[in-house]
């Protein structure tokens, strides 16, 4: 299959999740915002911004696995020290 260069949509994260807000809550909010309007259909979602560093690698991975429900092609995350540390341990 030939796929043209996909569009990229930046998801700019700020702050940190409120207490008792988990990755599924974040993912479902994103899905609710973009699914019906098709905004990210066949595009790549790129998670960036200062809020990324407030999320553990496991939190990010949990959000990431649910992004396929938005109809995006893929999602990628800004890499930081948290990811480097996680990879070094695994």
Secondary structure, 3 states (H helix, E strand, C coil): CCCCCCCEEEEECCCCCCCCCCHHHHHHHHHHHHCCCCCCCCCEEEEECHHHHHCCHHHHHHHHHHHHHHCCCEEEECCCHHHHHHHHHC
